[in-house]
Amino acid sequence: MLTGDALDLVRDFDCNASDESDFEKLNHFLKNKALEYNNDSFSRTNIYSRDGICVAYYSLSMNAIKGKKIDVEDEYRTLKSYPALFLTRFAIDKRYQRSGIGKAIINDIIYNAYRNREVAARFLFVDANPRSVSWYLGNPLFTIMYIDLTERMETCIESQIIKELNNRMIKGHGIDYVQKNDEQSNTLKLEWEKILIRHVNEIFNEIADDCCLIKECHAKVKLFIEDNKPKIELNNFNIKDNHKLIREWLGNRDNLLKLDITIPLYLDINKYYKAVFTDSPKRF
């Protein structure tokens, strides 16, 4: 575990091989916040060192996965939540990336969690950065939480659509619409809803052009009004026929989900332990 005596080891740690701000945040946390979080019990950060320098670190905290979002034995499906470890941060120094150390550390986390007799945690939960998700999905035991992923995508897409709608209103942009002669004046509200829907579909199609996964899943967007506010629902995305496609797409390192969200993943600690370790398990 990271202690004050080990701060010199992390001084030169740098996981930012692609000059991304999210990875720079991981560097900053390790050097400036991790010890404070350890002392205040908000997370536990462990470091791995070689030749006097930190080559990797991870942070864990307790969590619970709520609702019917995961695969679990039938006798436990009535539980309202499931105990989980939350892998809040995980980073490898750029000089040691793709060396196999990441897989070894995941194995170590699972080994310790499974054999812990003080606190039970059945699952490992990860909020994966879109640039890192392909690495996790390279392990077939990591599973996407499709319900959460869909909800996050809906929220992000809704935010983008509303922002663009506001921009169009400011610019006075409109879509031509010819009202039929036989329609009555009391249908004006309905006509404006039709115009709004056309705007929304236009903007959604632009988002889909930039985020190929949406298009490949043939997802559609539905607009509805809730408490006098427009809300967006993503349809035809989280369906069983798309799950394999979504996993394969996110598992391809060349694909990047161009939405400002993280990808929720989980892993069954019991199944992982039994798949990886024998009666005399080897620790990495």
N, C-alpha and C positions, 0 to 999 in steps of 0.2 A: 504494500500500500504506500502511496505517496506520503512522505513526511517532510518536515522542514529540512532535515539533513540531506534529502535527495534533490533539493531544488537545483543544485549545480548540474545535475545530470540532465535536466530538461531545458537548460538555457538555450541550446542550439537546436532543439527539436523543430522540425519543419515538415509538415505533411502536405503542404500546398504545392503539388507538382504541376498544377494547371492554372495557377494564379487566379483562384476562385475565392470570393469573399467568404463563402461558407466554410471552406477549409482553413482560411486564415482565422476564423472564429475558434476553430478547434485548437490552433496553436495558442491563441490568446488565453483560452480557458485553462489549458494545462499550466501555463506559466504564471497566470495572475489570479485564477479563481479556484482551481481544483483543491488546493490545500484548505482554503476557507470552507468550501463545501464539505470536505472531509470532516473538519472540526465541528461544523454545525449540523452534521448528519443529514444533509440534503442529498448526498451521493457519496459513493466510495470510489476513488480513483486509484487504479493500480498501474504501475509502469513496468516495462520490460527493458532491461538495459544490456548492452554489449560493449565491452571495452571502455567502460566509463561513460557511456552516453545512452540516453533514452532512445530506443528504436520504435517503441509503440506504447500506447496507453489505452485504457478503457475505463469508463465510469458506469457504475450500476446503482440503481435505486429500486425500491419496491413499487409495484404497480398492480393493477387489476384489470383484466379484460372483461368488459361488461357485455351482456346480451348474448344473443345467439349468433356470434360472429366467427366461431371457430369449430373445428371438428373435435368432439370429445365423446367419451363412452356414453351410451344411452342413460345409464343410471345417474349421470351428472348433468344432464341437459336441463334440469329444473333449477340449477343454481343461477343466481342473478349475476354473479361475476366469478372469475377464475383467477387464482393467484399467479402472478407473473413477476419475473425480473425485467426491469426496463434497462436496456442497453442505451443509456442516454448519450454517450459519446464513445467513439471508437476510431482511432487514427493510427496510421503507420507512417513513420518517417519516410520521406520520398526516396531516400537512399536504399530503403529496405522493402519497398513495395514490390509486389509480385515475386516475393521470395518464399512464400509459403507460411510466413510467420502469422498472418491473419487467421488462417484456418487453424493453426496450432493454438492460438489464443482462444478462439471460439470453443475448441475442444476443451481447453482448460476451464473456461467458464462453465460449460455444461458439466464437466466432471465434478467441480466443486459444488455446483448447485444441486446435483442429484444426490451427492453423498452428505449434504448438509442435514443434520438431524435436529437442528434447532428451529429452522424456519422452512416451511414448505413453499415451493414455487414450481408449478407444473409447466409453465411456459416462459419462453424468452421473447420479449417484445422489442421491436426495433422500429424507429421512425427513420427510414433510409433516405439519404439525399439522392435525388434522381441520378446524379453522376456516380453513385456508389451502388445503386440497387442491383445492377447486373452482377456484381460480385456476390452479393448475398444469394441471389437466385441461381447462381452456379451450384449451390448446394440444394439438392432436391427436397431436403427436409424443411427449408424455409418456405412458408406459405404466405401468399398475399391475403390481406384482409379486404376482400372485395367490397363489402358494404361500406367500410370506412373510406376506402379509396374513392368510391363513387360519390360519397357525401362531400369529401374534400374537393373533388373535381367540380361538383355542382356549385359549391361555395365560391371557388375561384372563378369559374366561368360566369357565374351570376355577377360577381364583382366587375369583371371585365366588360360584360354586356351593359350593365348600368352605367359604368364610366363612359363607354362609347355613346350610349343613348344621350347622356348629359352633354357630351361634346357636340352631338348632332343638333340638339336643341339650341345650344349656344350659337352654333353656326347657321341656324335657321334651315337646316337640311330637312328635306321632306321626301316622302314617296308618293308619287301621283296615285290617286285613287278616284275612280269615277263611280259616283253613287248611282245605282239603278233608279229609274223613274218610279218604279212601283214600291220603293221603300219609303216608309213613313219617317217623319222627323224625329219621332221618339226612339228611333234606332240609331241616333247619332253616337251614343256611347258605344254601342256595338261596333259601329264603323271605325271609331277611333281605336278600339281594341284590335281590330283587324289590321289597321295601319301599324300599330305598335308591334303586333306579331310579325309583320313583314320586316320591320326594322330588326327585331330580335333574330329572326332567321338569317337575315343578311349578315349580321355581326357574328352569329354562331358559325356560319359557313366560313367566314374569314379565320376564326379561331381554329376550326377543324383543318383548314388548309395548312396552318402552321403547326398543328399537333396531329400528326398522321395517325396516331393510335385511335383517336375519335373517329376518323374517317374509316379506318379499316374495320372498326367494330360496327359501322353503319349506325352510330348513335344519333339520336335526334334530341332536340331540346323542346321542352314544353313550357310555355309561359302561363302563369296563373297569378291572380291577385289575392294577397293575404294581408288583412289589416290595412287595406288601401295601399299596399306596397307590392311592386312586381317581384315575383319569386320564380326561380328557374328550377326545372326538374330535368335531369338527364335520363332519357329513356333509351332502352335497347342497348345499354352498356353492360350493366351488371346482370348478365344472363349466363346460364351455365355454358351455353355454346361458345361464349366469348372468353371464358376463363383461360383456356389453353392458349388462345391467341394473345391475350393480355400478358400472360406470364412469359411467353416466348418473345414478345415484342420488348418488354421491359428487361428481359434477360440478355438482350443483344446490346453489347457495349456501344455500338454505333448509333443506337436510338437514344433520344433524350426527350423526356416528357417536358415540353416547354410550358409548364404551368408552375406557379409559385406554391408548390405543395411538397410535402415529404410523402414517402410511400410506406404505408403501415404493413409490417411483416410480423409473423410470429413463428415460433419453432416449439415443438413439443419436446421438452427436456427429457422425459422418460424414453420416448421413442429414439431420440438422438443418442442418448447414452447407450441404449441396448444395441443400436446399429453400429456404433463406433468402438465401444469398449468391450473387451472379453472378460472372462472371470478374473483375470489378472490384468486389469487395465493399465495401459501405458500412458503416463502423463507426459505432456509436451512442454 
